[in-house]
Amino acid sequence: MRWPLLLLLGTLTMIDIMSIDLYLPAFPAIAHTLHASTSEVQATLSVFVFGLAGGQVLYGPVFDRFGRRAPLLFAIALFVAGTVLAALAPTIELLLMARLLQAGGAAAAIVAPRAVVTDLFTERDAAAVYSVLGQIQMLAPIIAPVLGAAILQWSGWRASFWLLALIGVAIWAVAYRVAPDSLPLERRSPLSLRSVASAYAGQLHNRSFIFYSVANTLIFGALFAYVSVAPFVLIVHFGFSSMQFGLIFGGIALTAAAAGALNIRLLPAFGPRTLLACGLGVYCLAGLALCGLSLSHGGGWAYVAALACCVGAFGLVFGNLIASTMASGGAQAGVASAFMGAVQYVGGALVGLLTGWIGTTPGVLAAALLTCGLATLAFVVAAGASLKK
C-alpha cells in the first residue's frame, strides 16, 4: 500500500468530524461571547452538515472534469479560509457564513479520497484501503471531544478554530507533495449543466448503485443515532459518569477499529461482499440482543457489551460497503462519490434527528440500530441481485 497517500486520504476523511466534534463543548461559550441564542449556535452545526451535503454534489462533476489534485488543493485552502474567518468572527452571522465556507472546503475532503481510491485500486483492494481509512477516521471521534474540552478549559473557543486552521495548512502542504492526479485526461468528463445533469441522471438509473447508496445512508444513519442518543442512554438512564462514558465511547470506537483490522486480514480469502454480509449479520444479531436487553430491563454493562458488538461490526461493514458502492458507480467516480456522500449525510443526519425526536431511551436506540441494520441488509441483497441481472 502507498502509506503516505493513505495517511493523507485518512486525514482528509477526519476533517468533517474534527470540524464538528472539536467545537461542540464550546457551544455555551460561543453563545455568551457572540450574544447569540442556543438555537443560533446550534444552527452553525446544521449549516455545516447541509453545506457538506450540497458541496459534495458540486465537487463530484468538478473532480471528474479537472482531475483530483487541483480541486482538492483549492478546497483545502477554502476550508482554511473559512476556519480563520470562524476564529475571527465577531458576530453569529459571520460565524454562520464561516461555517458554510468551511463546509465548502471539507466537502471535497469527503469526495476526493473515494474518487482517488476508485482510480487506483480494484474493488477488493479498495475494500482494504477503505478499512485502513476507517481505522484512521475512527481516531477523530475519540480525540476531538476530549481535545475540544481541553482547549476550552485552557483557552477560549476561538482556539479550536485556530487549531483547525493549522491542521488545514498542514494537510494542504502534504497534499501538495503527495496527492496524485489519478484521473487520466482521456477519462475526464466535460463540465456543463447538460453533462452534469446527465451524469447524475445516469446514476439515478443505476439500480445497484442506488441500492448500495441507500444502504450506506441507512448504516450511516445508525451511526448518527448512536452518537446522538448514546450519551443520554448511558449517562442519564444507566447512570454512568461522564468519565466512564468517555472511556466506553472510546473503547467502542477501538472495537470498530479492531474489526476493521480483521477485515483487512480476511479480505484476500473472502472478498468484500462476503465480509459485508458477515458484518451485517453480526450487527443485526447484536441489535436483537440490545432490543432484548431493553425489554427485559437488563443492566448497563450488558447493554454496553451488546452495543460494542453492534457498533464494532461497523469495522466489517463500512469499508466493504463503500467499495461495493463505488465499484457499481461506473467510470465517473467523482459523481458517484458525491452522490453517495450527499445522500449519506442528509439521510443519515435525518435518521439521527428522528431517533432523538422519538426518544433517548435504551429501547429507542436499540430499535433504531436494529431497524437500520435490517434495512441496510435488505438493500445490499437487492443491490447484489440487480448486479446479476
N, C-alpha and C positions, 0 to 999 in steps of 0.2 A: 504493500500500500504506500501511497505518497503521503507520508506523515505531515510534512509542512503544510501541504494543501488541505489535508483532513483537519488539522488543527485550526486553520483559517476558517474552513467551512463550519466546523463545530462552534467556533467563537461567534461567527455570524448568526447561527441559529439561536444564540443566547441573548442577542441584542434586545429582542422584543420582551423577553421575560425579565431581563435586568431593568429595562425601562419602565416596567410595571411594578415589579416587586421592590425595587430599591427605594422608591419614594412613598410606598404605602404607609409606613409608620409615621410619615411626616404630615399626613392629612390635617390633623388638628392644628399643627404649627403653621401650615400654609394658609388655612382659613383665618387664623389670627393675624398673621403678617399682612396678608392682602385684603383684610376686612371682607372676606367672602363667606357665603353660606356653605353649609356642608354639601348641599346638592351641587353648588357651583364647583366645589373642589372635586367631587365625585365625577362631574362632567369632564374633567381633564383626563380621566381614565376612559370614559366612554368615547370621547373624541379620538383618543389614541387607538383604541381597538377597532373602531369603524374606519379610521384612517388607514390602518394596516390592511383591512379587507379591500377597501377601494384602491389603495396604492398597488396592491398585488395585481389587480385587474389591469391597471395601466402599464405596469412593468413587464408583464408577460409578452405582449407584442414587441415592446422595445428591445427586450433581450433577444427575441428571435430575429429582429431586424439588424441590430448593431452589435450583436455578439454579447458575451458575458462580462468582459473586463471593463470597458469604458462606462457603461451604465452603472455598474457596481461601484466604481470609484466615485462617480458623480453622486450616487445615492448615499454613500457613507459620508461624503462631505456635507450633503444636505442634512443628514442626521446630526452631525457635529454642530452645524449652524443652528439648527432648531434647539439643540441641547444648551448651547451657550445662551440663546435668547431666553430659554426657560430659566436658566440660572440668574439672569439679569432682570427678569420680568417684574415690573413694579405694580402691575395690576393683574387681576384674574383673567381679564380679557386677553392680555398679551400672553399669559401663560397658556391659555387655550389655543391661541394661534401657534405658539411654540410647540405645543404637543402635537398639533397637526403636522407641522414641518418635520418633527421627529418621526412621526409615523410614516411620512412620505419617504424618508430615508430607510427606516427599519423594514418597510415592506419589501424592498429589494433584497435585504439580507435573508428573507424567508424564501423568495423565489429563486435567487441565484444558486444556492447550494444544490437544490434538487435538479435544476437545469444542468449544472456542471456535472453532477454525478451521472445523470442520464446520458450526457455526451460521452463520458469517458469509460463507463463500466457497463457490463452486461447485467441483466436482471438479477442473477444470482450474486454476482459480486457487489451490485448496488445494494442489495439487502444487507450484506455485511457492512458496507460503508455507512448505511443509514443507522445500523445498530451502533457503530462507533460514534456517529454524530449524536445519537440519542443519549449515549453514556456521557458525552461531554455536556450536552444540553441539560441533563439531569442535575448538573452541578449548580445551575442558576437558581432554581427554587430552594436549594439548600443554603447557598451563600447569600443571596440577595436580601432576604428579610433580616437576617442577623446583621449583615453589613450595614443595611439601611438604619437599623435601630442604633447601632454603634455610632454611625456618623451623626445621627440626630442628637445623641447624648453628648458627643464631644464638640459638635459644631452645629450650624444651622441647616435647615432643609436645602438651602441652595448648594451646599457642598455635595449633596447627592448628584445633582445635575453636573457640577464641575467634574466630578469623578467620571460620570458617563461620557462627558466630552473628551476627557483624557483617554478613556478606553477607545472611543471612536477614532481619535487621532492615531492611536497605536494600531488599530485594525486597518486604517487606511494605509499606513506605512507598510504593514505586512502584505496587504492586498496588492499594493503597487509592485512589490517584488515577487509575489508568489502566484497571484491569481492568473489563470490561463485564459486565453481567448479560445475556448474549447469548441466553439461553433464555426465550422469551415464556411468560407464565403459562399460556396455553392449551395449550402443548406439554409442560407438566410432567406427570410420571407420579406416581401415588400410591406411597407408601413403606410397604410391608408385606411380610411374608415371602412371601405368595402372589404379590404383584405382582413382587417381586424375582426369585423363582423362575421366574415366567412370562417375565420379560424375558430372563433368561439362557437359559431353555429355548428361547425364540424364536430366539436367536442360534445355539444348537446345531443348530436345524433349518434355518438359513440356509446352504445348501451353499456358495454363492460366498463368503460371509463367512468360513466355517470354512476353506475352501481358502486364501483370502488370509491368514488369521491364521496358518495353519501355514507358509505361505511366509515371512511375517515372522519367525516363530520360527526357521526354518532359516537365513535370512540373518543374523539376529542371533546365532545360534549360530556362524556363520562368523566374525563379529566377535569373539566371546568366544574362539574358538580362536586367532585371530590374536593377540589381546592377551596371552593366557596362554602361548602356545608360542613366539611370535616372539623374545622375549628370549633363550631358550635356543638357538634355531636360529642367530640372528645373532651372539651373543656367544660361546657355547660351541662351536658347530660351525664357523662360518665365521671366528671369531677377531676380530670387530670389537670395538673398545674400547667402554667404557660411553659415552664422549662421542660416538663415531661412531654408536652405537646410538640415542642421543638425537636426533642430527641426522637419522638415517634415519627414525626413528619420526615425528618432526615433519614431515619432508619428505613422507612418505607421507600423513599427515593433510592436508597442504596440497594434495596431488594430489586427494584426495577432495573437498576444499572447492572446488577449481577446477572439477572435474566437476559439482559442484552448481551453480556459477555458470553453466556452459554449459547445464545442464539448464533453468535459468530462461529463458535466451535462446531456447532451442529449443521450449519448451512451446507458445507461441502457434501455431507452424507444425505441430507434430507430435502434440501431446497426450500425456498421461501414460502411456498404455498402450503406445504405440509406443516411447517413450523407455525405458520399463521393459524391454521386450523387447530393445532395443539394449544397455542396460546389462548385462542378464544374459548376453547373447551375448558381450560383451567380457570380462565376469567369467569365464565358463566357458572361453573361449579362453586367457585368462591362467592359469587353473587348470591347463589341459592343459600349457601351457608350463612351469609350475612342476613338474608331475609328470615331464615330460621331462628337465628340468634335474636333478631329484633322481635319476632313474635313470641319467643319464649323468655324474653327479658334476660338474655344472657349477660354475663359480666363484661366489663370494659376490656380486659386483656384478651378475652376470647374474641371479642369484636375486632380488636386491633390485629390479631393474628389472621383472621379471615380477610380483613381489609388489606393487609400486607400481601396476601396471596393474590387478591383481586387486582390491586394496583401493580404489584410486582409483575403480573402477567403482561403488562404493557411492554415490558422488555422483549417479549416474544411476538408482540403484535405490531407496534408502530413501524419498525424498520421494514418488516416484510410487507406490511400493508401499503406503505408508501412506495416501495419498489414495485409491487404489483400494479399499483395505480399508474405510476409514471410509465411503466412498460406498456400499458394498454393505451396510453395517451397519444402514441404515434410520434411523428418526426418533430412536431413543434413543441419541444419540451418547455419552453418559456411560457407559452399559453397554457399548456396542461398544468404546469406548476402553479401559475397564477390563479387559474380557475379553481383548482383543488384547494389552494390556500385560502382564497376569499370565502368560498363556501364553508370551509372548515372553521374559520374564525367566527364568521357571523352565526352560523348554525350552532357551533359549539358554545359560544357565549350565550345564545338564547336558551339552549338546554340548561346551562348553569344557572341563568337567571330564573327560569321556570322552576327548577328544582328548589332554589332558595325561596321562591314565592310560595310554593306548596307547603314547605315546612323545613325545619332544621333538626328533625328527629332522626334517630338511627334507622327507623323503618323507611323514612322518605329517602335517605341516602342509599340504603340497600336496594330499594325498589328502582331508583333511578339508575344505579350502576347495572343491575341485572337487566333492566329493560333496554338500555343502550347496548349491552353486550349481546343479547339475543337478536336485536335488530341488526347490529353490525354483522353477526354471523349469517343472518338471512341474506343480507345484501352481498356479502362475499360469495356465498353459494350462487346467488343469481348472477354475479359478475363472471364467475367461473363457467357457469352454464352458457352464458351468452358468448364467451370466447370460443366454445366448442362448436357453435353453430356456423 
